[in-house]
Amino acid sequence: MTPGVDCDFTLAHSSVNGGAAVGFFLALERGRKAFPTRRARAGRPMTLATGGTAYADFGGGPREWKLVARFEPHGVSLRQAAAAGGTVAQLRSFYSLEGALITLVTPEGESYQVRFLALEEHTYPPEPTTTAELTLIEAL
């Protein structure tokens, strides 16, 4: 699976799919793929000798991705016609690896070691289309 060619992003871990990368498709937002990344500042409050509080800024913190993966009925859509995309069950397998490092490859081909923070699934009847909102955070 190659992100940007036959899927939108991949996840890989040695205990899922025999260690091979699993490709997933993003839900389209306003007709385009969205791959939002947030990078909060790392810092903490510190107490001064005078009793006051100052904020120490340690620079950019870990990246966080909030992605929406789309799963079509019967596992096939127009976007997935050329390749077999990952399933909801595989995504759940990645989520069940609590604390494990997972490899995320972005559409630009960049690779990151991440941890799975959250997974929220939505099904839209009457057509059994499912989306899954996943939150990943870079492991530093």
trRosetta pair geometry for C-beta under 8 A, 3 or more apart (Angstrom, degrees):
i j d omega theta_ij theta_ji phi_ij phi_ji
1 6 6.0 -121 -141 82 65 105
1 7 5.0 4 -170 11 113 134
1 10 5.2 141 103 -93 124 127
1 20 8.0 109 8 157 103 95
1 21 5.1 -129 53 102 111 107
1 22 7.0 61 11 -166 159 13
1 23 3.5 -158 -160 -44 144 118
1 83 7.0 110 -115 -178 85 141
2 5 4.0 12 92 38 112 125
2 6 5.8 75 49 24 79 89
2 7 7.3 145 70 33 36 85
2 23 8.0 -8 35 -92 26 135
3 7 5.9 -58 -102 85 53 83
3 8 6.3 14 -147 150 85 21
3 9 5.2 30 -118 -107 125 36
3 10 5.6 -120 -54 -8 101 91
3 23 7.1 -177 -79 -126 64 99
3 105 5.1 -166 -11 118 134 98
3 106 6.2 159 138 121 161 23
3 107 4.9 -133 155 -103 107 39
3 108 7.8 -23 111 27 124 28
3 109 6.5 -178 68 -79 109 49
4 8 7.4 70 -65 -132 41 39
4 107 4.3 111 -69 -165 93 76
4 108 7.2 102 -56 -67 140 22
4 109 7.0 -53 10 -48 137 80
6 23 6.4 10 105 173 83 174
6 82 5.9 -117 -128 105 98 106
6 83 3.7 105 176 -43 114 154
7 10 6.2 89 91 -67 138 82
7 23 2.8 -148 -51 -178 168 121
7 24 6.1 81 -175 41 119 25
7 25 6.2 -110 -149 -69 71 66
7 83 6.3 -103 -52 102 84 147
7 85 6.2 138 -111 -116 104 84
7 86 7.7 65 -137 -8 142 93
8 23 7.6 124 32 -176 49 89
8 24 6.4 -58 54 97 92 63
8 25 5.2 101 0 -134 113 41
8 26 4.3 -116 128 -7 170 95
8 33 5.9 -165 -131 -149 131 143
8 35 7.5 -166 168 -78 109 113
8 107 5.8 -37 -168 -76 61 107
9 23 7.4 155 85 -148 30 63
9 24 5.8 -22 67 59 78 92
9 26 7.1 67 2 -49 103 101
9 35 7.2 136 -55 -121 127 120
9 67 7.0 -77 35 -134 151 159
9 104 6.5 -4 175 -168 118 86
9 105 6.4 170 -162 81 68 59
9 106 5.9 -21 -115 -121 104 37
9 107 6.4 -68 -72 -46 76 70
10 21 4.0 22 172 176 137 117
10 22 6.2 148 -154 70 79 37
10 23 5.0 -42 -92 -91 87 61
10 24 7.2 152 -100 11 35 76
10 103 7.8 -4 110 108 93 90
10 104 7.4 158 83 -153 54 41
10 105 4.5 7 51 46 99 108
11 16 7.7 -3 115 84 101 146
11 21 7.0 150 72 -154 27 72
11 22 5.6 -23 62 58 80 93
11 24 7.0 25 0 -8 100 120
11 86 7.6 34 37 -82 101 166
11 91 7.8 97 37 -113 149 65
11 94 5.3 8 137 -109 147 154
11 102 5.4 -4 -166 168 99 122
11 103 6.9 143 -160 76 45 56
11 104 6.0 -14 -101 -98 71 65
12 16 7.6 -165 -154 70 36 104
12 17 7.9 -88 -128 64 67 115
12 19 6.8 43 -176 -179 99 50
12 20 7.0 -104 -126 135 105 21
12 21 4.2 -54 -70 -96 114 68
12 22 6.9 157 -83 10 59 70
12 102 6.9 149 67 -170 40 72
12 103 4.3 -19 58 58 97 109
12 105 7.6 35 -3 -11 111 106
13 16 4.9 58 63 20 96 104
13 19 7.2 -96 113 -116 29 53
13 94 6.4 145 8 -118 131 81
13 97 6.0 -84 164 -55 170 174
13 100 6.1 62 -141 134 140 132
13 101 7.6 158 -112 93 100 52
13 102 4.9 -53 -60 -114 111 79
13 103 7.1 170 -66 14 57 79
14 19 4.4 4 -125 -95 54 99
15 19 7.8 53 -21 -69 23 68
15 93 7.8 -150 114 167 89 109
15 97 6.7 148 63 -96 126 123
15 100 7.8 -73 28 -152 123 167
16 19 7.7 116 62 -70 52 27
16 22 6.6 -63 131 -17 115 133
16 90 6.3 106 -177 -159 118 83
16 93 4.7 137 -114 121 114 126
16 94 5.8 -17 -53 -71 167 72
16 97 7.4 -89 -36 -38 116 134
17 20 4.9 -89 129 58 107 86
17 21 7.8 -53 90 81 138 8
17 22 5.2 147 -6 -63 158 107
17 90 6.4 25 -47 -135 114 122
21 103 7.4 -76 -102 89 98 114
21 105 6.7 -9 -141 14 144 130
22 86 4.1 79 160 -95 107 120
22 90 5.1 -161 -164 158 162 144
22 94 7.8 -136 50 -50 136 125
23 83 6.6 -12 76 137 148 135
23 85 5.8 -93 100 -131 89 62
23 86 5.8 -175 75 -25 39 94
24 69 4.5 -41 171 -130 127 127
24 85 6.2 84 -123 -173 36 101
24 86 4.6 -43 -77 39 79 123
24 91 7.0 74 -97 -81 138 112
25 69 6.5 103 69 -157 49 75
25 70 5.4 -59 100 57 99 89
25 71 8.0 142 53 -77 102 44
25 77 7.6 -135 80 49 168 130
25 79 5.6 117 -142 115 146 132
25 80 6.2 -96 -36 -69 148 100
25 85 5.2 -41 -15 -128 104 149
26 33 4.7 93 76 -147 135 97
26 34 6.7 -166 167 51 138 55
26 35 6.8 -92 -86 -74 159 79
26 67 6.4 -94 -112 -167 98 98
26 68 6.4 78 -159 75 74 67
26 69 6.4 -69 -102 -104 41 47
26 70 6.7 47 143 2 20 97
27 68 4.3 -48 29 116 117 111
27 69 6.9 101 -23 151 85 6
27 70 4.1 122 -80 -55 75 111
27 131 5.2 8 -60 -124 141 125
28 31 5.9 10 166 -126 122 13
28 32 6.4 124 -157 49 87 12
28 33 6.3 -61 -110 -76 65 53
28 70 7.7 -18 -4 -24 65 153
29 32 6.4 -41 69 68 69 65
29 33 7.5 80 24 -146 83 16
29 34 4.3 0 28 -14 134 127
29 68 7.7 103 -55 46 107 133
33 107 7.3 106 117 -56 145 158
34 68 7.6 33 67 30 105 103
35 65 7.3 -28 -179 -145 72 112
35 67 6.9 2 -130 -104 61 99
35 106 6.5 104 177 -153 147 103
35 107 6.2 -139 -49 8 160 116
36 65 7.0 142 87 -147 60 60
36 66 5.7 -19 78 56 113 86
36 67 7.7 -175 43 -79 76 55
37 63 5.4 -20 -169 -166 108 112
37 64 7.1 142 -160 71 57 44
37 65 5.6 -28 -102 -92 71 76
38 63 7.2 138 73 -161 41 59
38 64 4.8 -25 65 63 93 98
38 65 7.9 174 21 -79 73 29
38 66 7.4 25 0 -3 114 102
39 60 5.2 2 156 -163 121 109
39 61 6.4 170 -178 63 69 67
39 62 7.4 -139 -134 112 76 24
39 63 5.0 -36 -87 -100 93 64
39 64 7.2 167 -83 15 41 74
40 60 8.0 132 86 -158 32 59
40 61 4.7 -15 80 45 77 130
40 62 7.9 5 44 55 86 57
40 64 7.2 24 -7 1 97 123
41 57 6.0 -39 174 -144 126 97
41 58 7.8 135 169 54 77 63
41 59 7.1 -152 -150 133 75 16
41 60 6.6 -69 -112 -106 50 37
41 61 6.1 82 143 -13 10 100
42 57 7.7 105 80 -168 54 54
42 58 4.3 -60 104 75 99 106
42 59 6.0 -2 46 71 102 58
42 60 6.7 38 1 119 96 19
42 61 3.7 134 -57 -81 88 86
42 62 7.8 78 -69 -8 116 62
43 55 5.8 50 149 172 134 90
43 56 5.5 -177 -157 92 92 55
43 57 4.5 -38 -90 -109 135 43
43 58 5.2 173 -85 10 60 80
44 55 7.6 -170 101 -150 21 65
44 56 6.0 -7 59 55 66 98
44 58 7.7 21 3 -12 81 118
45 53 5.1 -4 -173 -174 114 116
45 54 7.3 148 -156 79 64 32
45 55 5.6 -43 -100 -99 62 67
45 56 7.7 143 -125 14 13 78
46 53 7.0 147 73 -156 37 65
46 54 5.4 -26 65 68 91 83
46 55 7.4 146 16 -111 79 17
46 56 5.1 48 -13 -20 125 114
47 51 7.1 -24 -172 -146 99 28
47 52 7.6 154 -156 85 57 33
47 53 6.0 -39 -101 -100 54 69
48 51 6.8 -32 76 38 82 21
48 52 4.6 -1 40 64 125 81
48 53 6.8 -151 -1 -83 91 16
48 54 5.5 78 -55 -10 108 106
58 61 7.9 72 82 -76 99 76
62 137 5.4 65 119 176 131 91
62 138 4.0 -163 -169 65 97 94
62 139 7.4 39 -135 -69 141 11
62 140 5.2 -125 -83 -33 107 111
63 112 7.0 -70 61 -144 131 158
63 137 7.4 169 90 -153 49 51
63 138 4.3 69 46 -21 81 129
64 117 7.8 -7 -143 3 104 149
64 135 6.8 -4 -176 -170 100 91
64 136 7.1 166 -156 86 53 50
64 137 5.0 -15 -105 -104 81 78
64 138 7.3 -106 -65 0 44 81
65 104 7.1 174 22 180 155 165
65 114 7.3 -35 24 -127 117 152
65 134 7.9 11 108 104 95 86
65 135 7.1 166 86 -151 55 44
65 136 4.6 -2 55 56 103 98
65 137 7.8 -164 22 -75 68 35
66 133 6.8 0 -175 -174 87 96
66 134 7.6 175 -150 87 44 43
66 135 5.3 -9 -103 -102 73 80
67 133 7.4 165 86 -152 43 50
67 134 5.3 -14 62 60 91 90
67 135 8.0 172 22 -82 68 33
67 136 7.2 9 7 6 111 108
68 131 5.4 3 -179 -180 98 120
68 132 7.2 160 -155 78 53 39
68 133 5.3 -22 -100 -98 77 70
68 134 7.9 165 -90 18 29 69
69 86 7.6 -39 -171 75 145 113
69 91 6.6 -170 66 -96 156 149
69 131 6.7 158 81 -159 47 64
69 132 4.9 -12 58 58 99 93
69 134 6.5 23 -4 1 109 115
70 77 7.7 -7 123 -5 114 161
70 129 7.2 -16 -165 -176 93 102
70 130 7.7 147 -160 88 47 52
70 131 5.3 -26 -102 -104 63 84
71 75 7.2 -31 -170 -106 89 53
71 85 7.6 -165 -114 106 69 126
71 87 6.9 73 -130 -147 131 46
71 88 5.4 -46 -47 -51 171 95
71 129 7.2 157 83 -165 59 56
71 130 4.4 -14 64 69 109 97
71 131 7.1 180 20 -87 76 32
71 132 7.1 42 -10 -8 113 102
72 75 6.6 78 73 -170 82 6
72 76 6.0 -85 90 77 128 27
72 77 3.6 166 -50 -53 159 105
72 80 6.4 -154 20 21 130 135
72 129 6.2 -24 -125 -118 46 84
73 76 8.0 -40 87 49 55 64
73 127 6.2 -104 -38 180 133 82
73 128 4.6 100 -101 66 101 91
73 129 6.2 -66 -37 -70 84 58
75 80 7.3 -122 155 127 59 153
75 84 7.5 5 160 -150 118 80
75 85 7.1 -172 -171 57 79 89
75 87 6.5 -33 -111 -98 113 94
76 80 5.5 -148 -144 91 46 114
76 81 6.6 68 -170 -91 97 58
77 80 4.7 76 44 20 75 102
77 81 7.3 -98 94 -41 39 75
78 81 5.8 -20 -155 -23 33 116
80 83 6.3 -93 -158 71 61 67
80 84 7.3 51 180 -128 104 23
80 85 4.6 -73 -124 -14 123 117
86 90 4.7 -112 -168 75 98 138
86 91 6.3 106 137 -50 123 86
87 90 4.8 103 55 4 76 98
87 91 7.2 -136 100 -2 45 86
88 91 5.5 -54 -152 37 36 113
88 92 6.4 40 149 -21 67 103
88 121 6.7 62 -151 -121 123 133
88 130 5.9 -18 -73 110 136 149
88 132 6.4 151 -124 -46 88 136
89 92 5.6 -51 -149 35 33 114
89 93 6.6 40 148 -25 63 101
90 93 5.4 -47 -152 28 37 117
90 94 6.9 38 150 -17 64 97
91 94 5.8 -49 -155 32 36 111
91 95 6.5 35 147 -18 65 106
91 119 6.8 152 147 -139 103 135
91 132 5.6 108 131 97 161 167
91 134 7.0 -122 -167 -69 118 137
92 95 5.4 -55 -147 38 36 114
92 96 6.2 39 153 -26 68 104
92 119 7.1 156 -103 138 57 162
93 96 5.8 -51 -146 31 30 112
93 97 7.3 38 151 -28 58 98
94 97 6.0 -52 -165 18 37 114
94 102 5.8 61 -159 -115 107 151
94 116 5.9 140 137 -63 89 146
95 116 5.1 -148 -115 152 54 153
95 119 4.3 -44 -104 -16 147 147
95 134 7.6 -126 -80 -125 108 109
97 100 3.7 -54 157 31 110 134
97 102 6.8 122 80 -63 139 108
97 116 6.9 98 65 19 86 128
99 115 6.6 -15 -139 -141 28 124
100 115 7.3 149 72 -123 38 79
100 116 8.0 14 59 13 81 100
101 113 4.9 -13 -167 -170 115 106
101 114 7.3 123 -157 58 62 29
101 115 6.7 -55 -102 -75 48 76
101 139 5.4 -78 -114 19 98 164
102 113 7.5 137 66 -159 35 54
102 114 5.5 -42 69 71 87 81
102 115 7.0 127 18 -104 92 29
102 116 6.3 46 7 -37 142 93
102 136 7.5 -97 71 -135 120 121
103 111 6.0 -12 -170 -166 101 102
103 112 7.4 149 -155 76 54 40
103 113 6.3 -34 -97 -99 61 57
103 114 7.6 121 -122 21 14 83
104 111 7.2 154 81 -154 49 50
104 112 4.9 -18 61 62 99 93
104 113 7.9 165 18 -100 81 9
104 114 4.7 25 -10 4 122 132
104 136 6.0 105 -63 150 149 162
105 109 6.7 -14 -175 -146 100 34
105 110 7.1 165 -152 81 56 38
105 111 5.1 -19 -99 -97 79 75
105 112 8.0 170 -82 20 34 67
106 109 6.9 -46 73 22 73 18
106 110 4.7 3 36 53 116 89
106 111 7.9 -146 9 -70 77 31
106 112 7.4 47 -27 0 102 108
112 138 5.5 -72 -180 -115 126 95
113 138 7.1 80 77 -160 60 66
113 139 4.6 -66 119 51 99 110
114 136 4.2 22 167 175 143 112
114 137 6.2 145 -157 72 87 30
114 138 5.6 -55 -101 -98 77 39
114 139 6.1 174 -118 -11 17 87
115 136 7.0 155 73 -157 36 67
115 137 5.6 -22 58 63 87 86
115 139 5.3 97 -27 -68 96 103
116 119 6.8 -1 178 -42 118 104
116 134 6.9 -56 -142 -167 93 107
116 135 7.6 103 -168 80 54 59
116 136 6.1 -38 -103 -104 48 75
117 135 4.3 -57 67 103 110 105
117 136 6.6 178 8 -101 90 19
117 137 5.4 65 -41 -10 123 107
118 133 7.5 -12 114 111 103 89
118 134 6.9 172 90 -150 61 44
118 135 4.2 30 44 33 95 116
119 132 6.2 -10 -165 -177 89 109
119 133 7.4 155 -154 81 38 55
119 134 5.3 -1 -104 -106 73 81
119 135 7.8 -135 -60 23 43 72
120 132 6.9 157 79 -159 43 59
120 133 4.5 -8 59 55 99 102
120 134 7.9 -170 25 -72 64 42
121 130 6.3 -10 -170 -172 99 110
121 131 7.5 164 -153 88 53 44
121 132 4.9 -21 -101 -103 71 85
121 133 8.0 -157 -73 21 27 67
122 130 6.7 157 83 -156 49 60
122 131 5.0 -7 58 59 101 87
122 132 7.4 -178 20 -82 70 38
122 133 7.5 46 -8 -12 109 96
123 128 6.4 -22 -163 -153 108 64
123 129 7.4 151 -153 81 57 43
123 130 4.9 -25 -98 -99 73 84
124 127 6.5 1 101 71 91 80
124 128 7.9 148 66 -143 58 18
124 129 5.0 -17 51 66 107 93
124 130 7.5 -175 11 -85 75 35
124 131 7.7 36 -17 1 110 96
125 128 7.1 9 -101 -84 61 55
